[in-house]
Amino acid sequence: MQFSEIKKEELIENVKKISGSDDVEVDYSLPRDSSSTGFLAVTFYLDVPPNKDKLENDLADIVTVSRQAAKESGITTPDINVVAMLKDETTPLGVGNYFSITGKTYVRVEDIKV
């Protein structure tokens, strides 16, 4: 099972549109066990942190479009991790996770003082 290069590029463009970031990374790893069909990791970098509500919504939306892109590539039960970072690459802003075993999405945004 493989995450297609076309879907990867489409996902990168969708993440850019949702988040406003111009720097997005997408990686797919093969599954560790039979409960998943792989792990999809999306990281995007921002110059300045958005407000908390926007970031929470963006992370949830990116998890959703990531699940759809994986499904369209034949990856039916992926685990997904989406991370928002400042461009300094040391400051995490928030994370969104989808766990295929529970079918639930979790979003957590950091309290960033800028």
MIBAZA-344610 format. One record per atom (N, C-alpha, C): atom name; x, y, z; residue number from 1; residue in one letter. Coordinates in Angstrom, 1 decimal, padded with zeros to 4 digits. Atoms other than C-alpha are relative to their C-alpha. Layout:
BEGIN
<CA, <X, Y, Z>, NUM, a>
...
***
This chain:
BEGIN
<N, <000.8, -001.2, 000.0>, 1, m>
<CA, <000.0, 000.0, 000.0>, 1, m>
<C, <000.9, 001.2, 000.0>, 1, m>
<N, <-000.9, -001.2, 000.2>, 2, q>
<CA, <001.4, 003.4, -001.0>, 2, q>
<C, <-000.9, 001.2, -000.1>, 2, q>
<N, <000.6, -001.3, 000.1>, 3, f>
<CA, <000.3, 007.0, -000.6>, 3, f>
<C, <000.5, 000.6, -001.3>, 3, f>
<N, <-000.4, -000.4, 001.3>, 4, s>
<CA, <000.3, 008.2, -004.2>, 4, s>
<C, <000.6, 001.4, 000.0>, 4, s>
<N, <-000.6, -001.3, 000.1>, 5, e>
<CA, <002.5, 011.1, -005.2>, 5, e>
<C, <-000.9, 001.1, -000.4>, 5, e>
<N, <001.0, -001.0, 000.5>, 6, i>
<CA, <-000.4, 012.9, -006.9>, 6, i>
<C, <-000.9, 000.4, 001.2>, 6, i>
<N, <000.8, -000.4, -001.1>, 7, k>
<CA, <-002.5, 012.7, -003.7>, 7, k>
<C, <000.8, 000.8, 001.0>, 7, k>
<N, <-000.9, -000.7, -000.9>, 8, k>
<CA, <000.5, 013.9, -001.7>, 8, k>
<C, <000.1, 001.5, -000.4>, 8, k>
<N, <000.0, -001.4, 000.5>, 9, e>
<CA, <000.8, 017.0, -003.9>, 9, e>
<C, <-001.3, 000.7, 000.2>, 9, e>
<N, <001.3, -000.6, -000.2>, 10, e>
<CA, <-002.9, 017.6, -003.7>, 10, e>
<C, <-000.2, 000.4, 001.5>, 10, e>
<N, <000.1, -000.2, -001.5>, 11, l>
<CA, <-002.8, 017.3, 000.1>, 11, l>
<C, <000.8, 001.2, 000.4>, 11, l>
<N, <-000.9, -001.2, -000.3>, 12, i>
<CA, <000.1, 019.8, 000.3>, 12, i>
<C, <-000.7, 001.3, -000.4>, 12, i>
<N, <000.7, -001.2, 000.5>, 13, e>
<CA, <-001.9, 022.3, -001.8>, 13, e>
<C, <-001.2, 000.3, 000.9>, 13, e>
<N, <001.1, -000.2, -000.9>, 14, n>
<CA, <-005.0, 021.8, 000.4>, 14, n>
<C, <000.4, 000.5, 001.3>, 14, n>
<N, <-000.5, -000.5, -001.3>, 15, v>
<CA, <-003.0, 022.3, 003.6>, 15, v>
<C, <000.4, 001.4, -000.1>, 15, v>
<N, <-000.4, -001.4, 000.3>, 16, k>
<CA, <-001.5, 025.5, 002.1>, 16, k>
<C, <-001.2, 000.9, 000.0>, 16, k>
<N, <001.2, -000.8, 000.1>, 17, k>
<CA, <-005.0, 026.8, 001.3>, 17, k>
<C, <-000.7, 000.2, 001.4>, 17, k>
<N, <000.6, 000.0, -001.3>, 18, i>
<CA, <-006.4, 025.9, 004.7>, 18, i>
<C, <000.8, 000.9, 001.0>, 18, i>
<N, <-000.8, -000.6, -001.1>, 19, s>
<CA, <-003.5, 027.1, 006.9>, 19, s>
<C, <000.6, 001.3, -000.4>, 19, s>
<N, <-000.7, -001.2, 000.4>, 20, g>
<CA, <-002.0, 029.9, 004.8>, 20, g>
<C, <001.5, -000.2, 000.0>, 20, g>
<N, <-001.4, 000.3, 000.0>, 21, s>
<CA, <001.4, 028.2, 005.1>, 21, s>
<C, <000.5, -000.2, -001.4>, 21, s>
<N, <-000.6, 000.3, 001.3>, 22, d>
<CA, <003.8, 028.1, 002.2>, 22, d>
<C, <001.1, -001.1, 000.2>, 22, d>
<N, <-001.0, 001.0, -000.3>, 23, d>
<CA, <005.9, 025.3, 003.9>, 23, d>
<C, <-000.7, -001.2, 000.6>, 23, d>
<N, <000.8, 001.2, -000.4>, 24, v>
<CA, <004.2, 021.9, 004.2>, 24, v>
<C, <000.8, -001.3, -000.3>, 24, v>
<N, <-000.6, 001.3, 000.2>, 25, e>
<CA, <005.6, 018.4, 004.6>, 25, e>
<C, <-001.0, -001.1, 000.2>, 25, e>
<N, <000.9, 001.1, -000.1>, 26, v>
<CA, <003.7, 015.2, 004.1>, 26, v>
<C, <000.8, -001.3, -000.1>, 26, v>
<N, <-000.7, 001.3, 000.1>, 27, d>
<CA, <005.1, 011.7, 004.9>, 27, d>
<C, <-001.0, -001.1, 000.3>, 27, d>
<N, <000.8, 001.1, -000.2>, 28, y>
<CA, <003.5, 008.3, 004.8>, 28, y>
<C, <000.9, -001.2, 000.4>, 28, y>
<N, <-000.7, 001.2, -000.4>, 29, s>
<CA, <004.7, 005.2, 006.7>, 29, s>
<C, <-000.9, -001.2, 000.0>, 29, s>
<N, <000.8, 001.2, 000.1>, 30, l>
<CA, <003.6, 001.7, 006.2>, 30, l>
<C, <-000.5, -000.4, 001.4>, 30, l>
<N, <000.6, 000.4, -001.3>, 31, p>
<CA, <001.5, 000.1, 009.0>, 31, p>
<C, <000.9, -000.8, 000.9>, 31, p>
<N, <-000.7, 000.8, -001.0>, 32, r>
<CA, <003.0, -001.3, 012.2>, 32, r>
<C, <-000.7, -001.3, 000.2>, 32, r>
<N, <000.8, 001.2, -000.3>, 33, d>
<CA, <000.2, -003.8, 012.7>, 33, d>
<C, <-001.3, 000.0, -000.9>, 33, d>
<N, <001.2, 000.1, 000.8>, 34, s>
<CA, <-003.1, -004.9, 011.2>, 34, s>
<C, <-001.2, 001.0, 000.4>, 34, s>
<N, <001.0, -000.9, -000.4>, 35, s>
<CA, <-005.2, -002.3, 013.0>, 35, s>
<C, <000.0, 001.3, -000.8>, 35, s>
<N, <-000.1, -001.2, 000.8>, 36, s>
<CA, <-004.1, 000.4, 010.6>, 36, s>
<C, <000.5, -000.3, -001.4>, 36, s>
<N, <-000.6, 000.2, 001.3>, 37, t>
<CA, <-003.2, 000.8, 007.0>, 37, t>
<C, <001.1, 001.0, -000.2>, 37, t>
<N, <-001.2, -000.9, 000.1>, 38, g>
<CA, <-000.4, 003.2, 007.7>, 38, g>
<C, <-000.2, 001.3, 000.9>, 38, g>
<N, <-000.1, -001.2, -000.8>, 39, f>
<CA, <000.6, 006.5, 009.4>, 39, f>
<C, <000.3, 001.1, -001.0>, 39, f>
<N, <-000.2, -001.2, 000.8>, 40, l>
<CA, <000.2, 009.8, 007.6>, 40, l>
<C, <000.3, 001.2, 000.9>, 40, l>
<N, <-000.4, -001.2, -000.8>, 41, a>
<CA, <002.1, 012.8, 009.0>, 41, a>
<C, <000.1, 001.2, -000.8>, 41, a>
<N, <000.0, -001.2, 000.7>, 42, v>
<CA, <001.5, 016.3, 008.0>, 42, v>
<C, <000.6, 001.1, 000.9>, 42, v>
<N, <-000.6, -001.0, -000.8>, 43, t>
<CA, <003.6, 019.2, 009.3>, 43, t>
<C, <000.0, 001.3, -000.9>, 43, t>
<N, <-000.1, -001.3, 000.7>, 44, f>
<CA, <003.1, 022.9, 008.4>, 44, f>
<C, <000.6, 001.0, 000.9>, 44, f>
<N, <-000.8, -001.0, -000.8>, 45, y>
<CA, <005.1, 025.9, 009.4>, 45, y>
<C, <-000.6, 001.4, -000.3>, 45, y>
<N, <000.5, -001.3, 000.1>, 46, l>
<CA, <003.8, 029.4, 010.0>, 46, l>
<C, <000.9, 001.1, 000.5>, 46, l>
<N, <-000.9, -001.2, -000.5>, 47, d>
<CA, <005.5, 032.8, 010.4>, 47, d>
<C, <-000.5, 000.5, 001.3>, 47, d>
<N, <000.6, -000.5, -001.3>, 48, v>
<CA, <003.2, 033.9, 013.2>, 48, v>
<C, <-001.2, -000.9, 000.3>, 48, v>
<N, <001.1, 000.9, -000.4>, 49, p>
<CA, <000.7, 031.9, 015.2>, 49, p>
<C, <-001.4, 000.7, -000.2>, 49, p>
<N, <001.3, -000.5, 000.1>, 50, p>
<CA, <-003.0, 032.4, 014.3>, 50, p>
<C, <-000.7, 000.0, 001.4>, 50, p>
<N, <000.7, 000.1, -001.3>, 51, n>
<CA, <-005.6, 032.8, 017.0>, 51, n>
<C, <-000.4, -001.4, 000.2>, 51, n>
<N, <000.2, 001.4, -000.4>, 52, k>
<CA, <-006.5, 029.7, 018.9>, 52, k>
<C, <-001.2, -000.7, -000.7>, 52, k>
<N, <001.1, 000.5, 000.7>, 53, d>
<CA, <-009.9, 029.2, 017.3>, 53, d>
<C, <000.3, -000.4, -001.4>, 53, d>
<N, <-000.3, 000.3, 001.4>, 54, k>
<CA, <-008.6, 029.4, 013.8>, 54, k>
<C, <000.9, -001.2, -000.1>, 54, k>
<N, <-001.0, 001.1, 000.1>, 55, l>
<CA, <-005.7, 027.1, 014.5>, 55, l>
<C, <-000.7, -001.4, 000.3>, 55, l>
<N, <000.8, 001.2, -000.3>, 56, e>
<CA, <-008.1, 024.5, 016.1>, 56, e>
<C, <-000.8, -000.4, -001.2>, 56, e>
<N, <000.8, 000.3, 001.2>, 57, n>
<CA, <-010.4, 024.7, 013.1>, 57, n>
<C, <000.9, -000.5, -001.2>, 57, n>
<N, <-000.9, 000.4, 001.1>, 58, d>
<CA, <-007.4, 024.5, 010.6>, 58, d>
<C, <000.5, -001.4, 000.3>, 58, d>
<N, <-000.5, 001.4, -000.3>, 59, l>
<CA, <-006.0, 021.4, 012.4>, 59, l>
<C, <-001.1, -001.0, -000.3>, 59, l>
<N, <001.1, 000.9, 000.2>, 60, a>
<CA, <-009.4, 019.7, 012.4>, 60, a>
<C, <-000.3, -000.2, -001.5>, 60, a>
<N, <000.2, 000.1, 001.4>, 61, d>
<CA, <-009.9, 020.5, 008.7>, 61, d>
<C, <001.1, -000.7, -000.7>, 61, d>
<N, <-001.2, 000.7, 000.7>, 62, i>
<CA, <-006.4, 019.3, 007.7>, 62, i>
<C, <-000.1, -001.5, 000.3>, 62, i>
<N, <000.2, 001.4, -000.3>, 63, v>
<CA, <-007.1, 016.0, 009.5>, 63, v>
<C, <-001.0, -000.6, -000.9>, 63, v>
<N, <001.1, 000.4, 000.9>, 64, t>
<CA, <-010.3, 015.7, 007.5>, 64, t>
<C, <000.5, -000.2, -001.4>, 64, t>
<N, <-000.4, 000.1, 001.4>, 65, v>
<CA, <-008.7, 016.4, 004.1>, 65, v>
<C, <001.1, -001.1, -000.1>, 65, v>
<N, <-001.0, 001.0, 000.1>, 66, s>
<CA, <-005.8, 014.1, 005.0>, 66, s>
<C, <-000.6, -001.4, 000.0>, 66, s>
<N, <000.8, 001.3, 000.0>, 67, r>
<CA, <-008.2, 011.2, 005.8>, 67, r>
<C, <-000.5, -000.2, -001.4>, 67, r>
<N, <000.6, 000.2, 001.4>, 68, q>
<CA, <-009.9, 011.8, 002.4>, 68, q>
<C, <001.1, -000.3, -001.0>, 68, q>
<N, <-001.1, 000.3, 001.0>, 69, a>
<CA, <-006.6, 011.9, 000.5>, 69, a>
<C, <000.5, -001.4, 000.2>, 69, a>
<N, <-000.5, 001.3, -000.3>, 70, a>
<CA, <-005.5, 008.7, 002.2>, 70, a>
<C, <-001.0, -001.0, -000.6>, 70, a>
<N, <001.0, 000.9, 000.5>, 71, k>
<CA, <-008.8, 007.0, 001.4>, 71, k>
<C, <000.0, -000.1, -001.5>, 71, k>
<N, <000.0, 000.0, 001.5>, 72, e>
<CA, <-008.6, 008.1, -002.3>, 72, e>
<C, <001.3, -000.7, -000.5>, 72, e>
<N, <-001.2, 000.8, 000.4>, 73, s>
<CA, <-005.1, 006.4, -002.3>, 73, s>
<C, <-000.1, -001.5, 000.4>, 73, s>
<N, <000.2, 001.4, -000.4>, 74, g>
<CA, <-006.6, 003.1, -001.0>, 74, g>
<C, <000.4, -000.3, 001.4>, 74, g>
<N, <-000.4, 000.2, -001.4>, 75, i>
<CA, <-005.4, 003.7, 002.6>, 75, i>
<C, <-001.3, 000.2, 000.8>, 75, i>
<N, <001.4, -000.1, -000.6>, 76, t>
<CA, <-008.7, 003.0, 004.3>, 76, t>
<C, <000.0, 000.3, 001.5>, 76, t>
<N, <000.1, -000.2, -001.4>, 77, t>
<CA, <-007.8, 003.1, 008.0>, 77, t>
<C, <001.4, 000.6, 000.5>, 77, t>
<N, <-001.3, -000.6, -000.4>, 78, p>
<CA, <-004.8, 005.5, 008.4>, 78, p>
<C, <-000.1, 000.6, 001.4>, 78, p>
<N, <-000.2, -000.9, -001.2>, 79, d>
<CA, <-003.6, 007.0, 011.7>, 79, d>
<C, <000.6, 001.3, -000.6>, 79, d>
<N, <-000.5, -001.3, 000.5>, 80, i>
<CA, <-003.0, 010.7, 011.1>, 80, i>
<C, <000.5, 000.9, 001.1>, 80, i>
<N, <-000.5, -001.0, -000.9>, 81, n>
<CA, <-000.9, 013.3, 012.8>, 81, n>
<C, <000.3, 001.2, -000.8>, 81, n>
<N, <-000.2, -001.3, 000.6>, 82, v>
<CA, <-001.0, 016.9, 011.9>, 82, v>
<C, <000.6, 001.0, 001.0>, 82, v>
<N, <-000.7, -000.9, -000.9>, 83, v>
<CA, <001.4, 019.4, 013.5>, 83, v>
<C, <000.2, 001.3, -000.6>, 83, v>
<N, <-000.2, -001.4, 000.4>, 84, a>
<CA, <001.5, 023.2, 013.3>, 84, a>
<C, <001.2, 000.4, 000.8>, 84, a>
<N, <-001.2, -000.5, -000.7>, 85, m>
<CA, <004.9, 024.7, 014.0>, 85, m>
<C, <000.3, 001.4, -000.5>, 85, m>
<N, <-000.5, -001.3, 000.5>, 86, l>
<CA, <006.4, 028.2, 013.9>, 86, l>
<C, <001.2, -000.3, -000.9>, 86, l>
<N, <-001.1, 000.3, 001.0>, 87, k>
<CA, <009.0, 028.5, 011.1>, 87, k>
<C, <001.3, -000.1, 000.7>, 87, k>
<N, <-001.2, 000.2, -000.7>, 88, d>
<CA, <011.7, 028.6, 013.8>, 88, d>
<C, <000.3, -001.5, 000.2>, 88, d>
<N, <-000.1, 001.4, -000.1>, 89, e>
<CA, <011.1, 024.8, 013.8>, 89, e>
<C, <000.2, -000.5, 001.4>, 89, e>
<N, <-000.1, 000.4, -001.4>, 90, t>
<CA, <011.3, 024.7, 017.6>, 90, t>
<C, <-001.2, 000.2, 000.9>, 90, t>
<N, <001.2, -000.3, -000.8>, 91, t>
<CA, <007.9, 026.0, 018.7>, 91, t>
<C, <-001.2, -000.6, -000.6>, 91, t>
<N, <001.2, 000.6, 000.5>, 92, p>
<CA, <005.0, 023.7, 018.3>, 92, p>
<C, <-001.2, 000.9, 000.4>, 92, p>
<N, <001.2, -000.8, -000.3>, 93, l>
<CA, <001.6, 025.5, 018.0>, 93, l>
<C, <-001.2, -000.8, 000.3>, 93, l>
<N, <001.2, 000.9, -000.3>, 94, g>
<CA, <-000.8, 022.6, 018.0>, 94, g>
<C, <000.2, -001.3, -000.8>, 94, g>
<N, <000.0, 001.3, 000.6>, 95, v>
<CA, <-001.5, 019.1, 016.9>, 95, v>
<C, <-001.4, -000.5, -000.2>, 95, v>
<N, <001.3, 000.7, 000.3>, 96, g>
<CA, <-004.4, 017.2, 015.4>, 96, g>
<C, <000.3, -001.5, -000.3>, 96, g>
<N, <-000.2, 001.4, 000.2>, 97, n>
<CA, <-004.6, 013.4, 015.6>, 97, n>
<C, <-001.3, -000.7, -000.4>, 97, n>
<N, <001.1, 000.9, 000.2>, 98, y>
<CA, <-006.9, 010.8, 014.1>, 98, y>
<C, <000.5, -001.4, 000.2>, 98, y>
<N, <-000.3, 001.4, -000.3>, 99, f>
<CA, <-006.8, 007.3, 015.5>, 99, f>
<C, <-001.0, -000.9, -000.6>, 99, f>
<N, <000.9, 000.9, 000.7>, 100, s>
<CA, <-008.2, 004.7, 013.2>, 100, s>
<C, <-000.7, -001.0, 000.9>, 100, s>
<N, <000.6, 001.0, -000.9>, 101, i>
<CA, <-008.8, 002.2, 016.0>, 101, i>
<C, <-001.2, 000.5, 000.8>, 101, i>
<N, <001.1, -000.5, -000.7>, 102, t>
<CA, <-011.2, 004.6, 017.8>, 102, t>
<C, <-000.9, 000.8, -001.0>, 102, t>
<N, <000.8, -000.8, 000.9>, 103, g>
<CA, <-012.4, 006.6, 014.8>, 103, g>
<C, <-000.2, 001.5, 000.4>, 103, g>
<N, <000.2, -001.3, -000.6>, 104, k>
<CA, <-011.9, 009.8, 016.8>, 104, k>
<C, <001.2, 000.9, -000.4>, 104, k>
<N, <-001.0, -001.1, 000.2>, 105, t>
<CA, <-010.1, 013.1, 016.1>, 105, t>
<C, <000.2, 000.8, 001.2>, 105, t>
<N, <-000.3, -000.8, -001.2>, 106, y>
<CA, <-008.3, 015.0, 018.8>, 106, y>
<C, <000.9, 001.2, -000.5>, 106, y>
<N, <-000.8, -001.2, 000.3>, 107, v>
<CA, <-007.0, 018.6, 018.5>, 107, v>
<C, <000.4, 000.7, 001.3>, 107, v>
<N, <-000.5, -000.8, -001.2>, 108, r>
<CA, <-004.8, 020.4, 021.0>, 108, r>
<C, <000.9, 001.1, -000.5>, 108, r>
<N, <-000.7, -001.2, 000.4>, 109, v>
<CA, <-003.5, 023.9, 020.6>, 109, v>
<C, <000.8, 000.6, 001.2>, 109, v>
<N, <-000.8, -000.5, -001.1>, 110, e>
<CA, <-000.7, 025.3, 022.7>, 110, e>
<C, <-000.3, 001.5, 000.3>, 110, e>
<N, <000.1, -001.4, -000.3>, 111, d>
<CA, <-000.9, 028.6, 024.6>, 111, d>
<C, <001.3, 000.7, -000.3>, 111, d>
<N, <-001.3, -000.6, 000.4>, 112, i>
<CA, <001.8, 030.6, 022.8>, 112, i>
<C, <-000.1, 001.5, 000.3>, 112, i>
<N, <-000.2, -001.4, -000.3>, 113, k>
<CA, <003.0, 033.9, 024.1>, 113, k>
<C, <000.9, 000.6, -001.0>, 113, k>
<N, <-000.9, -000.6, 001.1>, 114, v>
<CA, <004.3, 036.1, 021.2>, 114, v>
<C, <000.0, 001.5, 000.2>, 114, v>
***
